[in-house]
């Protein structure tokens, strides 16, 4: 059962939370909810880029026994940012930005481990999609050892658009691929860079991979050839740190 402090339920309570601009992870609407009410909530949620899911009423019943009226909103454990807002701030602040993009990572433990490494390495922000991705909930914050309390998370409805914006803003987009012939240590990470990490089973989506300026390979010499995404992320992230230190840069 989800901790009751992590959700709001009831039509009016959820509508008020949307109007107040609360950081919501997602909204669950019962499939039996009145169509007009569902459409109104969905349209208002879309303005805040909050994902909405239509679910069987039993799923909401399992979360709360309260009079939810077929509407339940899960509260986000962090404040979400937008790439279009945070990128100018990074450049204006004199940073040499380093962003990590997670494409389809759904396991909360992997996400928490990546976030922990990012915070330790001085990464500027993490970017995630709002669908088919991990929820930044209390469990994620705990798994990150509190790193998510300090590391900005950008949640984007259109991850392709967000990566295009990064590239157009001067970021070098680097994707990890076992089909690449470029070892990760051969790539240049000294300028503004966005490293894309994909889910272990699917990898980086073709649409995102097409946007990568460089694809890099982490050599594997064992039998299973399957690095955990948080381990692969740690290797790449600290190669960025190493190169920038050798280049005489401060990490952040």
VOBA-1610 file (N, C-alpha, C; in pm, whole numbers, padded with zeros to 5 digits, always signed):
BEGIN
Unk+00084-00120+00000Unk+00000+00000+00000Unk+00088+00125+00000Unk+00056+00219-00084Unk+00129+00345-00089Unk+00095+00428+00034Unk+00195+00493+00092Unk+00175+00581+00206Unk+00073+00688+00168Unk-00027+00707+00256Unk-00136+00801+00223Unk-00088+00944+00206Unk+00029+00977+00261Unk+00082+01112+00244Unk+00133+01135+00102Unk+00138+01028+00021Unk+00192+01040-00114Unk+00083+01055-00220Unk-00043+01066-00179Unk-00148+01079-00279Unk-00262+01168-00231Unk-00338+01216-00329Unk-00459+01295-00306Unk-00569+01226-00384Unk-00689+01217-00326Unk-00796+01151-00398Unk-00925+01233-00391Unk-01014+01204-00488Unk-01139+01279-00499Unk-01131+01382-00610Unk-01242+01401-00681Unk-01243+01489-00798Unk-01200+01630-00763Unk-01264+01690-00664Unk-01236+01830-00632Unk-01097+01846-00571Unk-01055+01752-00488Unk-00923+01762-00425Unk-00812+01757-00530Unk-00828+01671-00630Unk-00727+01660-00734Unk-00731+01783-00824Unk-00850+01831-00857Unk-00860+01953-00937Unk-00794+02071-00866Unk-00814+02081-00735Unk-00752+02190-00659Unk-00600+02176-00658Unk-00551+02051-00650Unk-00406+02028-00654Unk-00348+02072-00787Unk-00420+02045-00896Unk-00376+02087-01030Unk-00373+02239-01037Unk-00482+02303-00991Unk-00492+02449-00995Unk-00382+02515-00912Unk-00344+02449-00803Unk-00242+02505-00713Unk-00101+02482-00766Unk-00090+02405-00875Unk+00042+02380-00934Unk+00126+02284-00854Unk+00063+02194-00778Unk+00139+02097-00701Unk+00217+02004-00794Unk+00333+01958-00749Unk+00412+01864-00828Unk+00350+01726-00817Unk+00290+01680-00925Unk+00224+01550-00928Unk+00302+01454-01015Unk+00312+01330-00968Unk+00383+01229-01046Unk+00294+01179-01159Unk+00169+01148-01127Unk+00072+01109-01229Unk-00066+01108-01167Unk-00167+01102-01252Unk-00306+01098-01209Unk-00370+00970-01262Unk-00440+00900-01176Unk-00512+00779-01214Unk-00661+00810-01221Unk-00722+00778-01334Unk-00865+00797-01352Unk-00930+00661-01377Unk-01036+00634-01304Unk-01109+00510-01326Unk-01169+00507-01466Unk-01168+00390-01527Unk-01227+00375-01660Unk-01378+00400-01659Unk-01438+00395-01540Unk-01583+00418-01529Unk-01615+00564-01497Unk-01513+00649-01485Unk-01536+00790-01454Unk-01611+00857-01568Unk-01701+00949-01530Unk-01776+01026-01629Unk-01683+01086-01734Unk-01720+01071-01861Unk-01633+01111-01971Unk-01599+01260-01967Unk-01696+01343-01934Unk-01672+01488-01930Unk-01573+01524-01819Unk-01590+01461-01704Unk-01500+01487-01592Unk-01359+01439-01625Unk-01350+01322-01685Unk-01219+01267-01723Unk-01149+01359-01823Unk-01225+01409-01921Unk-01166+01497-02022Unk-01118+01628-01960Unk-01197+01683-01868Unk-01159+01810-01803Unk-01030+01795-01724Unk-01021+01687-01645Unk-00901+01664-01564Unk-00781+01639-01655Unk-00802+01560-01761Unk-00692+01528-01852Unk-00638+01654-01920Unk-00728+01740-01965Unk-00684+01863-02033Unk-00609+01955-01937Unk-00658+01967-01812Unk-00591+02054-01716Unk-00457+01995-01674Unk-00451+01864-01666Unk-00324+01799-01630Unk-00221+01814-01741Unk-00267+01809-01867Unk-00176+01819-01980Unk-00103+01953-01979Unk-00170+02058-01934Unk-00106+02190-01928Unk+00014+02190-01834Unk+00009+02103-01731Unk+00120+02093-01635Unk+00213+01977-01669Unk+00188+01912-01782Unk+00268+01797-01826Unk+00263+01684-01724Unk+00149+01665-01663Unk+00129+01554-01570Unk+00063+01439-01644Unk+00124+01321-01650Unk+00063+01209-01722Unk-00064+01159-01653Unk-00160+01118-01735Unk-00288+01067-01684Unk-00306+00925-01736Unk-00347+00834-01648Unk-00370+00695-01687Unk-00514+00656-01655Unk-00580+00590-01750Unk-00712+00531-01724Unk-00690+00389-01677Unk-00744+00358-01561Unk-00718+00228-01497Unk-00849+00169-01446Unk-00852+00037-01423Unk-00968-00022-01356Unk-00984+00037-01216Unk-01108+00056-01173Unk-01133+00118-01043Unk-01068+00038-00931Unk-01050-00093-00951Unk-00990-00177-00848Unk-00847-00134-00817Unk-00777-00079-00916Unk-00640-00034-00892Unk-00638+00082-00794Unk-00734+00174-00809Unk-00743+00286-00716Unk-00789+00237-00579Unk-00879+00140-00578Unk-00927+00083-00452Unk-00813+00022-00370Unk-00715-00034-00441Unk-00603-00097-00370Unk-00513+00008-00304Unk-00519+00131-00354Unk-00435+00238-00296Unk-00505+00307-00180Unk-00634+00332-00196Unk-00708+00399-00088Unk-00848+00342-00075Unk-00896+00339+00048Unk-01033+00297+00075Unk-01125+00418+00090Unk-01066+00537+00071Unk-01144+00659+00083Unk-01239+00678-00035Unk-01323+00781-00026Unk-01420+00810-00132Unk-01348+00881-00246Unk-01278+00804-00328Unk-01191+00863-00430Unk-01266+00910-00554Unk-01390+00868-00571Unk-01474+00910-00685Unk-01410+00877-00820Unk-01318+00780-00819Unk-01254+00739-00943Unk-01137+00825-00985Unk-01087+00910-00894Unk-00976+01000-00926Unk-00873+00998-00814Unk-00748+00976-00851Unk-00640+00975-00753Unk-00513+01032-00814Unk-00447+01121-00743Unk-00322+01181-00791Unk-00208+01140-00699Unk-00100+01090-00759Unk+00019+01055-00683Unk+00112+01175-00679Unk+00152+01213-00559Unk+00238+01330-00542Unk+00381+01297-00579Unk+00448+01390-00643Unk+00590+01373-00674Unk+00673+01400-00549Unk+00782+01327-00536Unk+00869+01344-00420Unk+00970+01457-00442Unk+00976+01509-00564Unk+01068+01618-00596Unk+00995+01721-00681Unk+01057+01836-00697Unk+01005+01937-00790Unk+01062+01908-00928Unk+00974+01895-01026Unk+01019+01870-01162Unk+01055+02000-01234Unk+01156+01991-01318Unk+01198+02105-01399Unk+01173+02073-01546Unk+01196+02173-01632Unk+01185+02154-01776Unk+01320+02187-01839Unk+01356+02110-01939Unk+01485+02131-02005Unk+01495+02274-02058Unk+01387+02323-02117Unk+01389+02456-02177Unk+01413+02566-02075Unk+01382+02538-01948Unk+01405+02637-01843Unk+01542+02622-01779Unk+01587+02498-01763Unk+01709+02476-01686Unk+01835+02500-01769Unk+01830+02476-01900Unk+01950+02493-01984Unk+02000+02638-01982Unk+01914+02738-02002Unk+01964+02876-01996Unk+02025+02909-01860Unk+01966+02857-01753Unk+02019+02883-01619Unk+02160+02827-01604Unk+02183+02709-01661Unk+02315+02647-01650Unk+02421+02731-01722Unk+02390+02774-01843Unk+02486+02854-01919Unk+02507+02992-01856Unk+02397+03052-01812Unk+02407+03184-01749Unk+02485+03178-01618Unk+02481+03061-01553Unk+02556+03045-01429Unk+02703+03013-01451Unk+02744+03010-01578Unk+02885+02987-01608Unk+02927+02842-01603Unk+02831+02749-01602Unk+02865+02607-01596Unk+02905+02553-01732Unk+02980+02446-01730Unk+03002+02363-01847Unk+02907+02245-01828Unk+02785+02252-01880Unk+02679+02160-01837Unk+02705+02014-01873Unk+02660+01929-01785Unk+02668+01783-01803Unk+02533+01727-01761Unk+02459+01674-01858Unk+02324+01622-01832Unk+02319+01474-01867Unk+02244+01398-01788Unk+02222+01255-01815Unk+02075+01236-01852Unk+02052+01172-01965Unk+01917+01144-02015Unk+01889+00994-01999Unk+01780+00961-01933Unk+01743+00820-01914Unk+01625+00788-02004Unk+01646+00699-02098Unk+01545+00664-02197Unk+01485+00528-02165Unk+01369+00529-02100Unk+01298+00403-02074Unk+01345+00326-01953Unk+01417+00388-01861Unk+01460+00320-01738Unk+01342+00319-01641Unk+01294+00202-01606Unk+01173+00190-01524Unk+01199+00134-01384Unk+01316+00077-01361Unk+01345+00016-01232Unk+01390+00124-01132Unk+01318+00134-01021Unk+01346+00240-00924Unk+01484+00226-00862Unk+01532+00104-00845Unk+01665+00085-00786Unk+01775+00130-00882Unk+01759+00098-01008Unk+01856+00145-01107Unk+01855+00298-01116Unk+01735+00354-01118Unk+01724+00499-01126Unk+01789+00565-01004Unk+01759+00512-00885Unk+01817+00568-00764Unk+01969+00560-00764Unk+02021+00448-00813Unk+02167+00431-00818Unk+02231+00528-00917Unk+02167+00547-01033Unk+02219+00641-01132Unk+02216+00783-01073Unk+02105+00818-01009Unk+02093+00952-00951Unk+02199+00975-00844Unk+02227+00874-00767Unk+02329+00885-00662Unk+02466+00914-00724Unk+02499+00842-00829Unk+02626+00864-00899Unk+02629+01003-00961Unk+02518+01044-01023Unk+02512+01176-01086Unk+02538+01287-00985Unk+02477+01278-00870Unk+02493+01383-00770Unk+02638+01388-00721Unk+02697+01271-00699Unk+02836+01265-00653Unk+02932+01321-00758Unk+02897+01303-00886Unk+02985+01345-00996Unk+02960+01489-01041Unk+02865+01557-00979Unk+02839+01695-01016Unk+02759+01711-01144Unk+02680+01611-01181Unk+02595+01622-01299Unk+02495+01735-01279Unk+02467+01809-01386Unk+02381+01926-01376Unk+02234+01890-01357Unk+02188+01785-01425Unk+02046+01746-01417Unk+02028+01609-01483Unk+01918+01544-01446Unk+01874+01420-01512Unk+01747+01453-01589Unk+01733+01393-01709Unk+01613+01411-01790Unk+01546+01276-01807Unk+01415+01270-01781Unk+01337+01147-01798Unk+01209+01178-01873Unk+01152+01078-01943Unk+01021+01099-02005Unk+00910+01080-01902Unk+00790+01132-01931Unk+00682+01116-01834Unk+00606+00985-01851Unk+00639+00908-01954Unk+00575+00778-01973Unk+00682+00670-01995Unk+00646+00548-01958Unk+00738+00435-01971Unk+00872+00468-01906Unk+00861+00524-01786Unk+00979+00562-01711Unk+00951+00546-01563Unk+01056+00549-01485Unk+01043+00538-01341Unk+00969+00657-01284Unk+00898+00636-01173Unk+00836+00746-01100Unk+00933+00795-00993Unk+00946+00926-00983Unk+01035+00981-00881Unk+00955+00995-00752Unk+00942+00881-00683Unk+00864+00878-00560Unk+00956+00866-00439Unk+00896+00846-00323Unk+00974+00839-00200Unk+01074+00724-00204Unk+01036+00613-00268Unk+01128+00499-00278Unk+01250+00535-00362Unk+01228+00612-00468Unk+01340+00653-00553Unk+01435+00744-00476Unk+01379+00837-00399Unk+01462+00927-00319Unk+01543+00848-00217Unk+01478+00751-00155Unk+01548+00668-00055Unk+01659+00588-00121Unk+01631+00526-00236Unk+01730+00446-00307Unk+01848+00531-00352Unk+01822+00658-00381Unk+01929+00748-00425Unk+02013+00800-00309Unk+01982+00754-00187Unk+02050+00801-00066Unk+02034+00952-00048Unk+01919+01003-00092Unk+01891+01144-00077Unk+01943+01232-00189Unk+02010+01173-00288Unk+02068+01252-00396Unk+01962+01331-00472Unk+01841+01275-00483Unk+01735+01341-00558Unk+01682+01466-00488Unk+01722+01487-00365Unk+01688+01611-00296Unk+01773+01728-00347Unk+01882+01696-00415Unk+01975+01799-00463Unk+01988+01804-00615Unk+01961+01693-00681Unk+01982+01681-00826Unk+01855+01716-00901Unk+01857+01820-00986Unk+01737+01855-01063Unk+01694+01742-01157Unk+01563+01717-01162Unk+01506+01618-01253Unk+01411+01688-01349Unk+01439+01676-01477Unk+01352+01732-01581Unk+01264+01620-01634Unk+01135+01635-01622Unk+01042+01535-01676Unk+00978+01592-01802Unk+00995+01520-01913Unk+00953+01571-02043Unk+00847+01481-02107Unk+00744+01544-02162Unk+00641+01468-02233Unk+00695+01412-02364Unk+00783+01488-02428Unk+00841+01447-02556Unk+00992+01443-02541Unk+01047+01324-02517Unk+01190+01311-02493Unk+01271+01344-02617Unk+01219+01311-02735Unk+01289+01344-02860Unk+01305+01495-02872Unk+01198+01567-02846Unk+01204+01713-02853Unk+01305+01767-02752Unk+01308+01710-02632Unk+01400+01758-02528Unk+01545+01737-02570Unk+01575+01621-02631Unk+01711+01593-02675Unk+01748+01685-02791Unk+01654+01711-02880Unk+01679+01806-02990Unk+01712+01944-02934Unk+01639+01984-02830Unk+01664+02115-02769Unk+01804+02121-02710Unk+01846+02011-02645Unk+01981+02006-02590Unk+02086+02019-02700Unk+02065+01946-02809Unk+02161+01950-02920Unk+02166+02089-02983Unk+02048+02149-03000Unk+02042+02283-03058Unk+02102+02388-02965Unk+02110+02357-02836Unk+02166+02449-02738Unk+02317+02435-02724Unk+02376+02344-02802Unk+02521+02330-02800Unk+02573+02209-02727Unk+02482+02121-02682Unk+02525+01999-02616Unk+02566+01893-02719Unk+02671+01822-02688Unk+02707+01703-02765Unk+02627+01587-02708Unk+02551+01518-02792Unk+02466+01408-02746Unk+02542+01277-02766Unk+02565+01205-02657Unk+02642+01081-02661Unk+02554+00965-02613Unk+02538+00866-02700Unk+02460+00748-02664Unk+02548+00627-02646Unk+02503+00534-02564Unk+02576+00409-02543Unk+02516+00301-02631Unk+02602+00227-02701Unk+02554+00122-02791Unk+02658+00013-02804Unk+02615-00112-02795Unk+02708-00223-02811Unk+02745-00246-02958Unk+02681-00168-03046Unk+02713-00180-03189Unk+02818-00077-03232Unk+02854+00013-03141Unk+02951+00116-03175Unk+03092+00058-03180Unk+03180+00122-03258Unk+03320+00083-03263Unk+03408+00183-03188Unk+03344+00282-03125Unk+03417+00384-03049Unk+03412+00351-02901Unk+03525+00320-02842Unk+03530+00294-02698Unk+03504+00425-02624Unk+03434+00417-02514Unk+03388+00537-02444Unk+03501+00632-02406Unk+03621+00580-02386Unk+03734+00666-02349Unk+03785+00747-02468Unk+03741+00711-02589Unk+03786+00782-02709Unk+03698+00902-02743Unk+03583+00913-02679Unk+03493+01025-02704Unk+03540+01148-02625Unk+03507+01264-02676Unk+03544+01390-02611Unk+03426+01440-02528Unk+03445+01441-02396Unk+03340+01484-02304Unk+03371+01618-02239Unk+03467+01693-02292Unk+03513+01812-02221Unk+03420+01933-02238Unk+03336+01932-02341Unk+03242+02042-02362Unk+03105+02008-02305Unk+03005+02094-02327Unk+02869+02063-02282Unk+02824+01930-02340Unk+02778+01840-02255Unk+02747+01705-02302Unk+02622+01651-02235Unk+02547+01573-02311Unk+02433+01499-02259Unk+02456+01351-02290Unk+02469+01270-02188Unk+02490+01126-02203Unk+02354+01057-02192Unk+02322+00975-02293Unk+02193+00904-02295Unk+02216+00759-02255Unk+02139+00715-02157Unk+02143+00575-02112Unk+02007+00513-02136Unk+02004+00394-02196Unk+01878+00326-02224Unk+01851+00213-02127Unk+01730+00162-02132Unk+01693+00048-02050Unk+01774-00075-02092Unk+01797-00164-01995Unk+01882-00281-02022Unk+01823-00372-02129Unk+01691-00386-02130Unk+01630-00480-02224Unk+01609-00419-02363Unk+01580-00288-02368Unk+01549-00223-02495Unk+01663-00138-02550Unk+01745-00087-02461Unk+01848+00006-02504Unk+01788+00143-02537Unk+01863+00226-02603Unk+01814+00358-02642Unk+01720+00344-02762Unk+01610+00416-02760Unk+01513+00408-02869Unk+01575+00458-02999Unk+01533+00405-03113Unk+01590+00446-03242Unk+01577+00596-03266Unk+01466+00657-03224Unk+01445+00799-03247Unk+01550+00883-03173Unk+01582+00841-03050Unk+01682+00913-02971Unk+01822+00884-03025Unk+01846+00759-03064Unk+01979+00722-03114Unk+02015+00802-03239Unk+01916+00832-03322Unk+01942+00910-03444Unk+01992+01050-03412Unk+01959+01098-03292Unk+01998+01234-03252Unk+02136+01239-03189Unk+02194+01122-03163Unk+02324+01119-03096Unk+02435+01159-03192Unk+02519+01251-03148Unk+02634+01292-03227Unk+02741+01183-03227Unk+02747+01109-03117Unk+02846+01003-03101Unk+02782+00886-03028Unk+02817+00765-03070Unk+02777+00644-02999Unk+02903+00578-02945Unk+02898+00538-02820Unk+03018+00481-02758Unk+02989+00342-02703Unk+03096+00267-02693Unk+03090+00128-02649Unk+03168+00112-02519Unk+03111+00038-02424Unk+03184-00004-02305Unk+03227-00149-02332Unk+03356-00176-02345Unk+03401-00312-02378Unk+03360-00412-02268Unk+03317-00529-02312Unk+03281-00636-02219Unk+03351-00763-02265Unk+03410-00836-02170Unk+03492-00953-02205Unk+03442-01083-02142Unk+03329-01075-02072Unk+03274-01195-02010Unk+03180-01269-02101Unk+03101-01357-02042Unk+03011-01442-02120Unk+02871-01382-02134Unk+02827-01301-02035Unk+02687-01257-02038Unk+02668-01125-02112Unk+02774-01043-02122Unk+02766-00917-02197Unk+02641-00837-02164Unk+02622-00809-02037Unk+02503-00736-01996Unk+02531-00655-01870Unk+02587-00535-01888Unk+02611-00448-01774Unk+02481-00387-01726Unk+02463-00383-01595Unk+02351-00312-01535Unk+02358-00165-01576Unk+02241-00103-01603Unk+02241+00035-01652Unk+02303+00131-01552Unk+02288+00104-01423Unk+02348+00194-01325Unk+02500+00180-01323Unk+02550+00059-01350Unk+02695+00039-01357Unk+02750+00104-01484Unk+02683+00080-01597Unk+02725+00142-01723Unk+02724+00294-01711Unk+02618+00345-01647Unk+02610+00489-01627Unk+02725+00541-01543Unk+02759+00468-01438Unk+02870+00510-01351Unk+03001+00516-01426Unk+03024+00420-01515Unk+03148+00416-01593Unk+03158+00540-01683Unk+03051+00568-01756Unk+03051+00681-01849Unk+03058+00814-01773Unk+02977+00825-01669Unk+02972+00950-01593Unk+03109+00987-01538Unk+03183+00889-01486Unk+03312+00922-01428Unk+03423+00934-01532Unk+03396+00888-01655Unk+03488+00920-01764Unk+03476+01069-01799Unk+03354+01121-01793Unk+03335+01264-01815Unk+03412+01343-01708Unk+03398+01301-01583Unk+03468+01368-01473Unk+03620+01361-01495Unk+03670+01243-01531Unk+03814+01225-01550Unk+03867+01319-01657Unk+03797+01322-01772Unk+03845+01406-01882Unk+03843+01554-01844Unk+03743+01595-01772Unk+03734+01737-01736Unk+03841+01775-01633Unk+03873+01684-01544Unk+03980+01711-01447Unk+04115+01718-01518Unk+04139+01627-01612Unk+04264+01627-01689Unk+04273+01757-01770Unk+04157+01806-01815Unk+04153+01928-01896Unk+04168+02054-01809Unk+04178+02034-01679Unk+04196+02147-01589Unk+04068+02215-01548Unk+03953+02151-01573Unk+03825+02209-01538Unk+03787+02168-01396Unk+03706+02252-01332Unk+03640+02207-01211Unk+03521+02122-01254Unk+03478+02029-01171Unk+03371+01938-01210Unk+03240+02012-01226Unk+03213+02110-01141Unk+03090+02188-01153Unk+03112+02330-01109
//
